Amino acid sequence: MKNKILILLTIFLGLSNTSNAQEVIKTLGSLPGAIDSPESTLYYYYKDTNNLLDKFTGTWLYDDGIHYFKISFSKKEHVKSNAGKNYIDELVCEYLYKENNITIYNTYGINSNINDYLANHISGSNVIGNKVKLRYNEPPITSCARYKSGQLTLNYIANTIPELIWAREYDKVFGVNNICDDGSIKDMSDFLIPENMTLIKQ
C-alpha cells in the first residue's frame, strides 16, 4: 500500500513539474512568438513584471452633478486568455454609476463578478506607457447581453492628485447575431456611462 501511495505521489509531482516547465514568462506588452501555435506544448504567461498596470489601480471618481461614476481597478494575475491557452495579468474592476442620484449600475459587493473573465464588462491589459486599452461593455438592461461592445482608453495623468482621462469608442457588435439563447432579442440600447470623462484618484 505504501508503495502504491509513493508511486502515485511521484507521478503527481512529476506531472506538476512538467506543467510548470511548460510555462514561458514574458513581459506584459511584448509580442507573442512561434510557440503560441496551437500545436505547441508550451504557453506564455504575459506577466506585469514592470508593474505597468499599478498606476491604474485604486478607486477613481467622476461627478458633474448629474453623472456620478466611481470605479475601482485592481490587477488580477495569471488570468487565462480568452483566445488560446496563454495567461496574462490584467486590470479588472467594480463600479457604481448614477444619473440624477438614481443608481443605474452597481457591481460592487454582492453584485460583483470580478472573478469572471469579463470582470464586470470592463477589463484588459493592452498597456503602452501611460495609456491602457481595455475591452468595454456594460451590463444589459433588458436581456441576456448587449449587442454592442467597445474599446476604452485610459490615459494616466500624474498630477499632484492623479487623473484618468476616460475615452470610449464603439468597436464592434457583440457576436454574430442579436438573439439570446432563450430566443429573446439582445439589448440593442446605447451605453449609458459617459464616453468621455476625467476621473480623479480617491
HELIX and SHEET records of a PDB file:
HELIX    1   1 LYS A    2  ALA A   21  1                                  20    
HELIX    2   2 ALA A   34  ASP A   36  5                                   3    
HELIX    3   3 ASP A   54  PHE A   56  5                                   3    
HELIX    4   4 GLY A  109  ASN A  111  5                                   3    
SHEET    1   A10 GLU A  23  THR A  27  0                                        
SHEET    2   A10 TYR A  43  LYS A  47  1                                        
SHEET    3   A10 TYR A  87  GLU A  99  1                                        
SHEET    4   A10 HIS A  67  LYS A  80 -1                                        
SHEET    5   A10 GLY A  58  ASP A  63 -1                                        
SHEET    6   A10 ASN A 196  LYS A 201 -1                                        
SHEET    7   A10 GLU A 163  VAL A 173 -1                                        
SHEET    8   A10 LYS A 148  ILE A 157 -1                                        
SHEET    9   A10 LYS A 131  TYR A 136 -1                                        
SHEET   10   A10 ILE A 122  ILE A 128 -1                                        
SHEET    1   B 4 GLU A  23  THR A  27  0                                        
SHEET    2   B 4 TYR A  43  LYS A  47  1                                        
SHEET    3   B 4 TYR A  87  GLU A  99  1                                        
SHEET    4   B 4 ILE A 102  ASN A 106 -1                                        
END                                                                             
